[in-house]
């Protein structure tokens, strides 16, 4: 009887694996992803079938993108473009391309300030919250119940006690270390707290595969923040494993803040089906810095692969140089081809990655890409002054981008991400100065994969097989 049950279970598992193989072939966004899933399911069904249940979806169902659905928002976006239409953009800035990816207009009248050190980033965000008069919108992928996390908690509670409306969005997957006591303390103070996966989470096809990786703070509709910093002691360099943590955030003023809070309002609606747009301030004043910019929010609810298109647009816009700082490199042929073509066009292409990784498979996978990129003329720099987590792109002395998008398949296809793209010489020069300092503590990779240590030499090609799933 026992053997019969085991045999039946094995047959059922194999049948289910075949069903999932067929489904992956039909629905995977890329041939590489389909091959990876089919191979995994065929040879290791007892592992792959449960993994596919959790990670197999690539299209996020049920998520409403407000700027594509709500007529009031569409009208508001049109008014913003009419009032703050971009100026002095060159054809090589690819205005229509970036606006098509963002589904928002590039607008003038903005100011972007880099926040490089964690002290500067969190001091700026906490000070802004302390000065809030009407409302505060906070969203992070990771919030930990540790010293830095409790500093954020106290800051939000102070605002709520002054009568400020405070809303917090967090991702339960990223914030798995967040305690009930932490959340209760916020709710008891009158803060509205939502898990981004509350409506369309595990009860809807185990959608932990889709993670909201955005990091946003908006205060009174007038100042906004985004970038690479999450809220945890490791981001303050207090983790003994990683030591110093290198990241970049930015502060925004001007019409781009309205775009950033629109993305938050969409995520809030996705988590609660509550429309908060009418309670927010949408008419912001232009800043005298008068920078052109746009918020590009990407994710699996989009009809196009907006994450990959964002990288390709940045690369194709480059005429002289493109520098990309990213903690991960596990991408597909479209972006790889764009990088190689940029070199052939005479563009200086530099990729900066951490010398020491935080996820072994993703870190190993990057080494499997290095040789083909180096052979094409792409420079690979390994940052060696702590862990590099920033997501920054510099194009010539014209365009800079600071946000949450990593150069990997998860960021480009499965995560909800956001980045601030600024079309301004002064902002680009500031970004260049910051990255030049990072290159000073980085080393140019000169060893090919066969020259790497044994575990890298043999582990990298295997890890690359999982790149479409990472």
TORKOL-4160 file (C-alpha; in steps of 0.2 Angstrom, whole numbers, padded with zeros to 4 digits, m for minus):
470
<pt num="1" X="0000" Y="0000" Z="0000"/>
<pt num="2" X="0014" Y="0012" Z="0005"/>
<pt num="3" X="0023" Y="0008" Z="m0012"/>
<pt num="4" X="0007" Y="0011" Z="m0021"/>
<pt num="5" X="0005" Y="0028" Z="m0013"/>
<pt num="6" X="0023" Y="0033" Z="m0017"/>
<pt num="7" X="0022" Y="0027" Z="m0035"/>
<pt num="8" X="0006" Y="0037" Z="m0037"/>
<pt num="9" X="0014" Y="0053" Z="m0030"/>
<pt num="10" X="0029" Y="0051" Z="m0041"/>
<pt num="11" X="0018" Y="0050" Z="m0056"/>
<pt num="12" X="0007" Y="0064" Z="m0051"/>
<pt num="13" X="0023" Y="0075" Z="m0048"/>
<pt num="14" X="0030" Y="0071" Z="m0065"/>
<pt num="15" X="0013" Y="0075" Z="m0073"/>
<pt num="16" X="0012" Y="0091" Z="m0064"/>
<pt num="17" X="0030" Y="0095" Z="m0069"/>
<pt num="18" X="0025" Y="0092" Z="m0088"/>
<pt num="19" X="0010" Y="0103" Z="m0086"/>
<pt num="20" X="0022" Y="0117" Z="m0079"/>
<pt num="21" X="0035" Y="0114" Z="m0092"/>
<pt num="22" X="0021" Y="0117" Z="m0105"/>
<pt num="23" X="0015" Y="0132" Z="m0096"/>
<pt num="24" X="0032" Y="0139" Z="m0094"/>
<pt num="25" X="0035" Y="0137" Z="m0113"/>
<pt num="26" X="0019" Y="0147" Z="m0117"/>
<pt num="27" X="0021" Y="0161" Z="m0104"/>
<pt num="28" X="0039" Y="0164" Z="m0100"/>
<pt num="29" X="0044" Y="0182" Z="m0106"/>
<pt num="30" X="0060" Y="0175" Z="m0114"/>
<pt num="31" X="0067" Y="0159" Z="m0122"/>
<pt num="32" X="0081" Y="0159" Z="m0109"/>
<pt num="33" X="0068" Y="0159" Z="m0095"/>
<pt num="34" X="0058" Y="0145" Z="m0103"/>
<pt num="35" X="0073" Y="0134" Z="m0106"/>
<pt num="36" X="0079" Y="0137" Z="m0088"/>
<pt num="37" X="0062" Y="0132" Z="m0081"/>
<pt num="38" X="0059" Y="0117" Z="m0092"/>
<pt num="39" X="0076" Y="0110" Z="m0088"/>
<pt num="40" X="0074" Y="0113" Z="m0070"/>
<pt num="41" X="0056" Y="0105" Z="m0070"/>
<pt num="42" X="0061" Y="0090" Z="m0080"/>
<pt num="43" X="0077" Y="0084" Z="m0071"/>
<pt num="44" X="0072" Y="0090" Z="m0053"/>
<pt num="45" X="0053" Y="0089" Z="m0052"/>
<pt num="46" X="0053" Y="0086" Z="m0033"/>
<pt num="47" X="0062" Y="0103" Z="m0030"/>
<pt num="48" X="0056" Y="0112" Z="m0046"/>
<pt num="49" X="0037" Y="0109" Z="m0044"/>
<pt num="50" X="0035" Y="0118" Z="m0027"/>
<pt num="51" X="0048" Y="0131" Z="m0032"/>
<pt num="52" X="0037" Y="0135" Z="m0048"/>
<pt num="53" X="0022" Y="0137" Z="m0038"/>
<pt num="54" X="0030" Y="0151" Z="m0029"/>
<pt num="55" X="0041" Y="0158" Z="m0042"/>
<pt num="56" X="0033" Y="0153" Z="m0059"/>
<pt num="57" X="0022" Y="0168" Z="m0062"/>
<pt num="58" X="0029" Y="0183" Z="m0072"/>
<pt num="59" X="0014" Y="0193" Z="m0075"/>
<pt num="60" X="0006" Y="0201" Z="m0060"/>
<pt num="61" X="m0013" Y="0200" Z="m0060"/>
<pt num="62" X="m0025" Y="0212" Z="m0052"/>
<pt num="63" X="m0014" Y="0226" Z="m0050"/>
<pt num="64" X="m0021" Y="0243" Z="m0056"/>
<pt num="65" X="m0009" Y="0255" Z="m0064"/>
<pt num="66" X="m0019" Y="0271" Z="m0059"/>
<pt num="67" X="m0010" Y="0283" Z="m0072"/>
<pt num="68" X="m0017" Y="0271" Z="m0086"/>
<pt num="69" X="m0034" Y="0269" Z="m0079"/>
<pt num="70" X="m0040" Y="0284" Z="m0069"/>
<pt num="71" X="m0047" Y="0298" Z="m0080"/>
<pt num="72" X="m0044" Y="0311" Z="m0067"/>
<pt num="73" X="m0025" Y="0306" Z="m0065"/>
<pt num="74" X="m0023" Y="0306" Z="m0084"/>
<pt num="75" X="m0030" Y="0323" Z="m0085"/>
<pt num="76" X="m0018" Y="0328" Z="m0071"/>
<pt num="77" X="m0003" Y="0321" Z="m0080"/>
<pt num="78" X="m0009" Y="0331" Z="m0096"/>
<pt num="79" X="m0010" Y="0347" Z="m0085"/>
<pt num="80" X="0007" Y="0344" Z="m0078"/>
<pt num="81" X="0015" Y="0342" Z="m0095"/>
<pt num="82" X="0007" Y="0358" Z="m0101"/>
<pt num="83" X="0012" Y="0368" Z="m0085"/>
<pt num="84" X="0030" Y="0360" Z="m0083"/>
<pt num="85" X="0034" Y="0354" Z="m0101"/>
<pt num="86" X="0053" Y="0350" Z="m0103"/>
<pt num="87" X="0064" Y="0362" Z="m0111"/>
<pt num="88" X="0081" Y="0362" Z="m0120"/>
<pt num="89" X="0081" Y="0343" Z="m0122"/>
<pt num="90" X="0092" Y="0337" Z="m0137"/>
<pt num="91" X="0086" Y="0323" Z="m0149"/>
<pt num="92" X="0099" Y="0312" Z="m0141"/>
<pt num="93" X="0090" Y="0313" Z="m0125"/>
<pt num="94" X="0076" Y="0301" Z="m0132"/>
<pt num="95" X="0062" Y="0311" Z="m0124"/>
<pt num="96" X="0048" Y="0301" Z="m0132"/>
<pt num="97" X="0056" Y="0285" Z="m0128"/>
<pt num="98" X="0059" Y="0289" Z="m0109"/>
<pt num="99" X="0041" Y="0296" Z="m0108"/>
<pt num="100" X="0034" Y="0280" Z="m0117"/>
<pt num="101" X="0043" Y="0269" Z="m0104"/>
<pt num="102" X="0037" Y="0280" Z="m0089"/>
<pt num="103" X="0020" Y="0283" Z="m0096"/>
<pt num="104" X="0023" Y="0300" Z="m0088"/>
<pt num="105" X="0030" Y="0317" Z="m0096"/>
<pt num="106" X="0048" Y="0323" Z="m0093"/>
<pt num="107" X="0045" Y="0339" Z="m0083"/>
<pt num="108" X="0055" Y="0354" Z="m0079"/>
<pt num="109" X="0057" Y="0364" Z="m0063"/>
<pt num="110" X="0065" Y="0350" Z="m0052"/>
<pt num="111" X="0080" Y="0349" Z="m0041"/>
<pt num="112" X="0089" Y="0333" Z="m0037"/>
<pt num="113" X="0101" Y="0332" Z="m0023"/>
<pt num="114" X="0112" Y="0317" Z="m0020"/>
<pt num="115" X="0112" Y="0309" Z="m0003"/>
<pt num="116" X="0128" Y="0298" Z="m0003"/>
<pt num="117" X="0131" Y="0293" Z="0016"/>
<pt num="118" X="0118" Y="0284" Z="0026"/>
<pt num="119" X="0119" Y="0298" Z="0039"/>
<pt num="120" X="0115" Y="0311" Z="0026"/>
<pt num="121" X="0101" Y="0301" Z="0018"/>
<pt num="122" X="0092" Y="0296" Z="0034"/>
<pt num="123" X="0095" Y="0313" Z="0042"/>
<pt num="124" X="0087" Y="0322" Z="0027"/>
<pt num="125" X="0072" Y="0310" Z="0027"/>
<pt num="126" X="0069" Y="0311" Z="0046"/>
<pt num="127" X="0070" Y="0330" Z="0046"/>
<pt num="128" X="0058" Y="0331" Z="0031"/>
<pt num="129" X="0046" Y="0320" Z="0041"/>
<pt num="130" X="0048" Y="0330" Z="0057"/>
<pt num="131" X="0044" Y="0346" Z="0047"/>
<pt num="132" X="0028" Y="0338" Z="0039"/>
<pt num="133" X="0012" Y="0348" Z="0041"/>
<pt num="134" X="m0001" Y="0338" Z="0032"/>
<pt num="135" X="0004" Y="0320" Z="0027"/>
<pt num="136" X="0019" Y="0308" Z="0025"/>
<pt num="137" X="0020" Y="0293" Z="0013"/>
<pt num="138" X="0033" Y="0280" Z="0017"/>
<pt num="139" X="0037" Y="0265" Z="0008"/>
<pt num="140" X="0052" Y="0253" Z="0009"/>
<pt num="141" X="0056" Y="0235" Z="0003"/>
<pt num="142" X="0066" Y="0231" Z="0019"/>
<pt num="143" X="0062" Y="0238" Z="0036"/>
<pt num="144" X="0070" Y="0229" Z="0051"/>
<pt num="145" X="0066" Y="0231" Z="0069"/>
<pt num="146" X="0083" Y="0237" Z="0074"/>
<pt num="147" X="0091" Y="0253" Z="0079"/>
<pt num="148" X="0089" Y="0262" Z="0062"/>
<pt num="149" X="0071" Y="0254" Z="0060"/>
<pt num="150" X="0066" Y="0260" Z="0077"/>
<pt num="151" X="0073" Y="0278" Z="0073"/>
<pt num="152" X="0061" Y="0278" Z="0058"/>
<pt num="153" X="0047" Y="0271" Z="0069"/>
<pt num="154" X="0049" Y="0285" Z="0082"/>
<pt num="155" X="0050" Y="0299" Z="0068"/>
<pt num="156" X="0034" Y="0293" Z="0060"/>
<pt num="157" X="0025" Y="0292" Z="0077"/>
<pt num="158" X="0031" Y="0310" Z="0081"/>
<pt num="159" X="0023" Y="0316" Z="0065"/>
<pt num="160" X="0007" Y="0306" Z="0069"/>
<pt num="161" X="0006" Y="0314" Z="0086"/>
<pt num="162" X="0006" Y="0331" Z="0078"/>
<pt num="163" X="m0009" Y="0327" Z="0068"/>
<pt num="164" X="0000" Y="0323" Z="0052"/>
<pt num="165" X="m0007" Y="0309" Z="0042"/>
<pt num="166" X="0006" Y="0295" Z="0040"/>
<pt num="167" X="0005" Y="0280" Z="0028"/>
<pt num="168" X="0017" Y="0266" Z="0028"/>
<pt num="169" X="0019" Y="0253" Z="0014"/>
<pt num="170" X="0031" Y="0238" Z="0017"/>
<pt num="171" X="0034" Y="0222" Z="0008"/>
<pt num="172" X="0032" Y="0207" Z="0020"/>
<pt num="173" X="0045" Y="0197" Z="0010"/>
<pt num="174" X="0059" Y="0210" Z="0011"/>
<pt num="175" X="0053" Y="0215" Z="0029"/>
<pt num="176" X="0052" Y="0197" Z="0036"/>
<pt num="177" X="0062" Y="0203" Z="0051"/>
<pt num="178" X="0048" Y="0216" Z="0055"/>
<pt num="179" X="0040" Y="0211" Z="0072"/>
<pt num="180" X="0022" Y="0212" Z="0077"/>
<pt num="181" X="0027" Y="0224" Z="0091"/>
<pt num="182" X="0035" Y="0236" Z="0079"/>
<pt num="183" X="0019" Y="0237" Z="0068"/>
<pt num="184" X="0007" Y="0238" Z="0083"/>
<pt num="185" X="0017" Y="0253" Z="0090"/>
<pt num="186" X="0014" Y="0262" Z="0073"/>
<pt num="187" X="m0005" Y="0257" Z="0072"/>
<pt num="188" X="m0007" Y="0262" Z="0090"/>
<pt num="189" X="m0001" Y="0279" Z="0086"/>
<pt num="190" X="m0014" Y="0281" Z="0072"/>
<pt num="191" X="m0002" Y="0277" Z="0057"/>
<pt num="192" X="m0010" Y="0268" Z="0043"/>
<pt num="193" X="0001" Y="0253" Z="0039"/>
<pt num="194" X="m0001" Y="0241" Z="0024"/>
<pt num="195" X="0008" Y="0225" Z="0018"/>
<pt num="196" X="0010" Y="0228" Z="m0001"/>
<pt num="197" X="0005" Y="0210" Z="m0003"/>
<pt num="198" X="m0011" Y="0211" Z="0007"/>
<pt num="199" X="m0024" Y="0209" Z="m0007"/>
<pt num="200" X="m0014" Y="0200" Z="m0020"/>
<pt num="201" X="m0002" Y="0190" Z="m0010"/>
<pt num="202" X="0000" Y="0172" Z="m0006"/>
<pt num="203" X="m0019" Y="0169" Z="m0007"/>
<pt num="204" X="m0017" Y="0173" Z="m0025"/>
<pt num="205" X="m0005" Y="0161" Z="m0033"/>
<pt num="206" X="0009" Y="0162" Z="m0020"/>
<pt num="207" X="0014" Y="0179" Z="m0028"/>
<pt num="208" X="0029" Y="0181" Z="m0017"/>
<pt num="209" X="0039" Y="0181" Z="m0033"/>
<pt num="210" X="0033" Y="0198" Z="m0036"/>
<pt num="211" X="0041" Y="0210" Z="m0024"/>
<pt num="212" X="0039" Y="0228" Z="m0022"/>
<pt num="213" X="0057" Y="0234" Z="m0021"/>
<pt num="214" X="0053" Y="0253" Z="m0021"/>
<pt num="215" X="0060" Y="0265" Z="m0008"/>
<pt num="216" X="0050" Y="0281" Z="m0007"/>
<pt num="217" X="0047" Y="0295" Z="0006"/>
<pt num="218" X="0035" Y="0310" Z="0001"/>
<pt num="219" X="0031" Y="0324" Z="0013"/>
<pt num="220" X="0016" Y="0336" Z="0009"/>
<pt num="221" X="0018" Y="0333" Z="m0010"/>
<pt num="222" X="0033" Y="0345" Z="m0010"/>
<pt num="223" X="0049" Y="0335" Z="m0006"/>
<pt num="224" X="0052" Y="0317" Z="m0011"/>
<pt num="225" X="0066" Y="0304" Z="m0008"/>
<pt num="226" X="0071" Y="0288" Z="m0018"/>
<pt num="227" X="0086" Y="0277" Z="m0020"/>
<pt num="228" X="0095" Y="0262" Z="m0014"/>
<pt num="229" X="0093" Y="0263" Z="0005"/>
<pt num="230" X="0082" Y="0252" Z="0014"/>
<pt num="231" X="0079" Y="0253" Z="0033"/>
<pt num="232" X="0091" Y="0242" Z="0043"/>
<pt num="233" X="0107" Y="0243" Z="0053"/>
<pt num="234" X="0116" Y="0234" Z="0038"/>
<pt num="235" X="0113" Y="0250" Z="0028"/>
<pt num="236" X="0121" Y="0260" Z="0041"/>
<pt num="237" X="0137" Y="0249" Z="0040"/>
<pt num="238" X="0133" Y="0240" Z="0057"/>
<pt num="239" X="0133" Y="0222" Z="0050"/>
<pt num="240" X="0150" Y="0214" Z="0054"/>
<pt num="241" X="0148" Y="0203" Z="0038"/>
<pt num="242" X="0148" Y="0217" Z="0026"/>
<pt num="243" X="0155" Y="0232" Z="0036"/>
<pt num="244" X="0154" Y="0248" Z="0026"/>
<pt num="245" X="0138" Y="0249" Z="0015"/>
<pt num="246" X="0139" Y="0260" Z="0000"/>
<pt num="247" X="0123" Y="0267" Z="m0007"/>
<pt num="248" X="0115" Y="0282" Z="m0015"/>
<pt num="249" X="0098" Y="0291" Z="m0012"/>
<pt num="250" X="0092" Y="0307" Z="m0019"/>
<pt num="251" X="0081" Y="0321" Z="m0013"/>
<pt num="252" X="0069" Y="0328" Z="m0026"/>
<pt num="253" X="0059" Y="0345" Z="m0026"/>
<pt num="254" X="0047" Y="0350" Z="m0040"/>
<pt num="255" X="0034" Y="0342" Z="m0051"/>
<pt num="256" X="0044" Y="0325" Z="m0051"/>
<pt num="257" X="0038" Y="0324" Z="m0033"/>
<pt num="258" X="0020" Y="0323" Z="m0039"/>
<pt num="259" X="0025" Y="0308" Z="m0050"/>
<pt num="260" X="0034" Y="0299" Z="m0036"/>
<pt num="261" X="0018" Y="0301" Z="m0025"/>
<pt num="262" X="0007" Y="0295" Z="m0039"/>
<pt num="263" X="0017" Y="0279" Z="m0039"/>
<pt num="264" X="0015" Y="0277" Z="m0021"/>
<pt num="265" X="m0004" Y="0280" Z="m0023"/>
<pt num="266" X="m0005" Y="0266" Z="m0036"/>
<pt num="267" X="0004" Y="0254" Z="m0024"/>
<pt num="268" X="m0007" Y="0259" Z="m0009"/>
<pt num="269" X="m0022" Y="0256" Z="m0020"/>
<pt num="270" X="m0015" Y="0239" Z="m0025"/>
<pt num="271" X="m0013" Y="0234" Z="m0007"/>
<pt num="272" X="m0030" Y="0241" Z="m0001"/>
<pt num="273" X="m0041" Y="0246" Z="m0016"/>
<pt num="274" X="m0042" Y="0263" Z="m0007"/>
<pt num="275" X="m0040" Y="0278" Z="m0018"/>
<pt num="276" X="m0030" Y="0291" Z="m0009"/>
<pt num="277" X="m0026" Y="0303" Z="m0023"/>
<pt num="278" X="m0039" Y="0316" Z="m0018"/>
<pt num="279" X="m0031" Y="0318" Z="m0001"/>
<pt num="280" X="m0014" Y="0322" Z="m0008"/>
<pt num="281" X="m0007" Y="0339" Z="m0014"/>
<pt num="282" X="m0003" Y="0338" Z="m0033"/>
<pt num="283" X="0001" Y="0356" Z="m0038"/>
<pt num="284" X="0020" Y="0358" Z="m0033"/>
<pt num="285" X="0030" Y="0374" Z="m0037"/>
<pt num="286" X="0045" Y="0373" Z="m0049"/>
<pt num="287" X="0062" Y="0374" Z="m0041"/>
<pt num="288" X="0074" Y="0387" Z="m0047"/>
<pt num="289" X="0086" Y="0374" Z="m0051"/>
<pt num="290" X="0074" Y="0370" Z="m0066"/>
<pt num="291" X="0081" Y="0353" Z="m0070"/>
<pt num="292" X="0071" Y="0341" Z="m0082"/>
<pt num="293" X="0067" Y="0324" Z="m0075"/>
<pt num="294" X="0054" Y="0310" Z="m0074"/>
<pt num="295" X="0050" Y="0296" Z="m0062"/>
<pt num="296" X="0051" Y="0279" Z="m0071"/>
<pt num="297" X="0042" Y="0266" Z="m0062"/>
<pt num="298" X="0043" Y="0248" Z="m0069"/>
<pt num="299" X="0035" Y="0231" Z="m0064"/>
<pt num="300" X="0027" Y="0215" Z="m0069"/>
<pt num="301" X="0010" Y="0224" Z="m0071"/>
<pt num="302" X="0017" Y="0233" Z="m0086"/>
<pt num="303" X="0012" Y="0228" Z="m0104"/>
<pt num="304" X="0030" Y="0230" Z="m0110"/>
<pt num="305" X="0047" Y="0225" Z="m0102"/>
<pt num="306" X="0049" Y="0242" Z="m0095"/>
<pt num="307" X="0064" Y="0238" Z="m0084"/>
<pt num="308" X="0074" Y="0231" Z="m0098"/>
<pt num="309" X="0068" Y="0245" Z="m0109"/>
<pt num="310" X="0074" Y="0258" Z="m0096"/>
<pt num="311" X="0092" Y="0251" Z="m0097"/>
<pt num="312" X="0092" Y="0250" Z="m0116"/>
<pt num="313" X="0086" Y="0268" Z="m0117"/>
<pt num="314" X="0100" Y="0274" Z="m0105"/>
<pt num="315" X="0113" Y="0265" Z="m0115"/>
<pt num="316" X="0107" Y="0270" Z="m0132"/>
<pt num="317" X="0106" Y="0289" Z="m0126"/>
<pt num="318" X="0125" Y="0288" Z="m0122"/>
<pt num="319" X="0137" Y="0297" Z="m0135"/>
<pt num="320" X="0153" Y="0298" Z="m0125"/>
<pt num="321" X="0151" Y="0287" Z="m0109"/>
<pt num="322" X="0139" Y="0277" Z="m0099"/>
<pt num="323" X="0144" Y="0272" Z="m0081"/>
<pt num="324" X="0133" Y="0260" Z="m0072"/>
<pt num="325" X="0134" Y="0256" Z="m0053"/>
<pt num="326" X="0124" Y="0240" Z="m0048"/>
<pt num="327" X="0126" Y="0227" Z="m0035"/>
<pt num="328" X="0120" Y="0213" Z="m0047"/>
<pt num="329" X="0123" Y="0208" Z="m0065"/>
<pt num="330" X="0112" Y="0194" Z="m0071"/>
<pt num="331" X="0103" Y="0200" Z="m0087"/>
<pt num="332" X="0099" Y="0194" Z="m0104"/>
<pt num="333" X="0104" Y="0197" Z="m0122"/>
<pt num="334" X="0095" Y="0213" Z="m0125"/>
<pt num="335" X="0104" Y="0223" Z="m0112"/>
<pt num="336" X="0121" Y="0214" Z="m0116"/>
<pt num="337" X="0119" Y="0218" Z="m0134"/>
<pt num="338" X="0116" Y="0236" Z="m0131"/>
<pt num="339" X="0131" Y="0238" Z="m0120"/>
<pt num="340" X="0142" Y="0230" Z="m0133"/>
<pt num="341" X="0135" Y="0241" Z="m0147"/>
<pt num="342" X="0138" Y="0256" Z="m0136"/>
<pt num="343" X="0157" Y="0251" Z="m0136"/>
<pt num="344" X="0157" Y="0249" Z="m0155"/>
<pt num="345" X="0149" Y="0266" Z="m0156"/>
<pt num="346" X="0165" Y="0273" Z="m0147"/>
<pt num="347" X="0156" Y="0275" Z="m0130"/>
<pt num="348" X="0166" Y="0272" Z="m0114"/>
<pt num="349" X="0156" Y="0259" Z="m0105"/>
<pt num="350" X="0160" Y="0255" Z="m0087"/>
<pt num="351" X="0151" Y="0243" Z="m0075"/>
<pt num="352" X="0154" Y="0245" Z="m0056"/>
<pt num="353" X="0150" Y="0230" Z="m0045"/>
<pt num="354" X="0154" Y="0224" Z="m0028"/>
<pt num="355" X="0170" Y="0214" Z="m0025"/>
<pt num="356" X="0161" Y="0205" Z="m0011"/>
<pt num="357" X="0142" Y="0199" Z="m0014"/>
<pt num="358" X="0128" Y="0197" Z="m0003"/>
<pt num="359" X="0119" Y="0183" Z="m0013"/>
<pt num="360" X="0131" Y="0169" Z="m0018"/>
<pt num="361" X="0122" Y="0163" Z="m0034"/>
<pt num="362" X="0119" Y="0181" Z="m0040"/>
<pt num="363" X="0137" Y="0186" Z="m0037"/>
<pt num="364" X="0144" Y="0170" Z="m0045"/>
<pt num="365" X="0132" Y="0173" Z="m0060"/>
<pt num="366" X="0140" Y="0190" Z="m0064"/>
<pt num="367" X="0157" Y="0182" Z="m0067"/>
<pt num="368" X="0149" Y="0172" Z="m0081"/>
<pt num="369" X="0145" Y="0188" Z="m0090"/>
<pt num="370" X="0162" Y="0197" Z="m0087"/>
<pt num="371" X="0173" Y="0189" Z="m0101"/>
<pt num="372" X="0161" Y="0192" Z="m0115"/>
<pt num="373" X="0158" Y="0210" Z="m0110"/>
<pt num="374" X="0177" Y="0213" Z="m0107"/>
<pt num="375" X="0181" Y="0206" Z="m0124"/>
<pt num="376" X="0169" Y="0219" Z="m0132"/>
<pt num="377" X="0178" Y="0233" Z="m0123"/>
<pt num="378" X="0167" Y="0235" Z="m0108"/>
<pt num="379" X="0176" Y="0240" Z="m0092"/>
<pt num="380" X="0172" Y="0230" Z="m0076"/>
<pt num="381" X="0176" Y="0238" Z="m0060"/>
<pt num="382" X="0175" Y="0229" Z="m0043"/>
<pt num="383" X="0171" Y="0240" Z="m0028"/>
<pt num="384" X="0182" Y="0236" Z="m0013"/>
<pt num="385" X="0177" Y="0248" Z="0001"/>
<pt num="386" X="0163" Y="0239" Z="0008"/>
<pt num="387" X="0147" Y="0232" Z="0000"/>
<pt num="388" X="0141" Y="0242" Z="m0016"/>
<pt num="389" X="0122" Y="0243" Z="m0016"/>
<pt num="390" X="0119" Y="0259" Z="m0026"/>
<pt num="391" X="0109" Y="0259" Z="m0042"/>
<pt num="392" X="0116" Y="0273" Z="m0052"/>
<pt num="393" X="0118" Y="0277" Z="m0071"/>
<pt num="394" X="0127" Y="0292" Z="m0078"/>
<pt num="395" X="0126" Y="0296" Z="m0097"/>
<pt num="396" X="0139" Y="0308" Z="m0104"/>
<pt num="397" X="0136" Y="0325" Z="m0095"/>
<pt num="398" X="0118" Y="0325" Z="m0098"/>
<pt num="399" X="0108" Y="0311" Z="m0089"/>
<pt num="400" X="0109" Y="0303" Z="m0072"/>
<pt num="401" X="0098" Y="0291" Z="m0064"/>
<pt num="402" X="0096" Y="0286" Z="m0045"/>
<pt num="403" X="0084" Y="0273" Z="m0040"/>
<pt num="404" X="0080" Y="0255" Z="m0035"/>
<pt num="405" X="0083" Y="0246" Z="m0052"/>
<pt num="406" X="0097" Y="0233" Z="m0052"/>
<pt num="407" X="0104" Y="0226" Z="m0068"/>
<pt num="408" X="0097" Y="0208" Z="m0066"/>
<pt num="409" X="0081" Y="0199" Z="m0072"/>
<pt num="410" X="0072" Y="0201" Z="m0055"/>
<pt num="411" X="0073" Y="0219" Z="m0055"/>
<pt num="412" X="0069" Y="0221" Z="m0074"/>
<pt num="413" X="0055" Y="0209" Z="m0075"/>
<pt num="414" X="0048" Y="0203" Z="m0058"/>
<pt num="415" X="0050" Y="0218" Z="m0045"/>
<pt num="416" X="0041" Y="0234" Z="m0044"/>
<pt num="417" X="0054" Y="0247" Z="m0045"/>
<pt num="418" X="0057" Y="0266" Z="m0047"/>
<pt num="419" X="0070" Y="0278" Z="m0052"/>
<pt num="420" X="0073" Y="0296" Z="m0055"/>
<pt num="421" X="0080" Y="0301" Z="m0071"/>
<pt num="422" X="0087" Y="0318" Z="m0072"/>
<pt num="423" X="0091" Y="0327" Z="m0089"/>
<pt num="424" X="0103" Y="0341" Z="m0082"/>
<pt num="425" X="0122" Y="0345" Z="m0084"/>
<pt num="426" X="0124" Y="0350" Z="m0066"/>
<pt num="427" X="0116" Y="0334" Z="m0059"/>
<pt num="428" X="0126" Y="0324" Z="m0071"/>
<pt num="429" X="0142" Y="0332" Z="m0065"/>
<pt num="430" X="0138" Y="0329" Z="m0047"/>
<pt num="431" X="0134" Y="0311" Z="m0051"/>
<pt num="432" X="0151" Y="0309" Z="m0061"/>
<pt num="433" X="0160" Y="0317" Z="m0046"/>
<pt num="434" X="0152" Y="0304" Z="m0034"/>
<pt num="435" X="0156" Y="0289" Z="m0046"/>
<pt num="436" X="0174" Y="0295" Z="m0049"/>
<pt num="437" X="0177" Y="0294" Z="m0030"/>
<pt num="438" X="0170" Y="0276" Z="m0030"/>
<pt num="439" X="0181" Y="0271" Z="m0045"/>
<pt num="440" X="0196" Y="0277" Z="m0034"/>
<pt num="441" X="0192" Y="0263" Z="m0022"/>
<pt num="442" X="0188" Y="0250" Z="m0035"/>
<pt num="443" X="0199" Y="0239" Z="m0046"/>
<pt num="444" X="0198" Y="0236" Z="m0064"/>
<pt num="445" X="0195" Y="0218" Z="m0067"/>
<pt num="446" X="0209" Y="0210" Z="m0078"/>
<pt num="447" X="0208" Y="0192" Z="m0074"/>
<pt num="448" X="0197" Y="0181" Z="m0086"/>
<pt num="449" X="0185" Y="0167" Z="m0079"/>
<pt num="450" X="0198" Y="0153" Z="m0081"/>
<pt num="451" X="0210" Y="0163" Z="m0070"/>
<pt num="452" X="0198" Y="0165" Z="m0056"/>
<pt num="453" X="0198" Y="0154" Z="m0040"/>
<pt num="454" X="0191" Y="0137" Z="m0042"/>
<pt num="455" X="0174" Y="0140" Z="m0034"/>
<pt num="456" X="0171" Y="0155" Z="m0046"/>
<pt num="457" X="0178" Y="0147" Z="m0061"/>
<pt num="458" X="0166" Y="0132" Z="m0059"/>
<pt num="459" X="0152" Y="0140" Z="m0050"/>
<pt num="460" X="0149" Y="0155" Z="m0062"/>
<pt num="461" X="0143" Y="0145" Z="m0077"/>
<pt num="462" X="0131" Y="0135" Z="m0066"/>
<pt num="463" X="0124" Y="0151" Z="m0058"/>
<pt num="464" X="0122" Y="0159" Z="m0075"/>
<pt num="465" X="0110" Y="0144" Z="m0079"/>
<pt num="466" X="0098" Y="0151" Z="m0066"/>
<pt num="467" X="0100" Y="0170" Z="m0072"/>
<pt num="468" X="0083" Y="0170" Z="m0080"/>
<pt num="469" X="0075" Y="0165" Z="m0063"/>
<pt num="470" X="0086" Y="0176" Z="m0051"/>
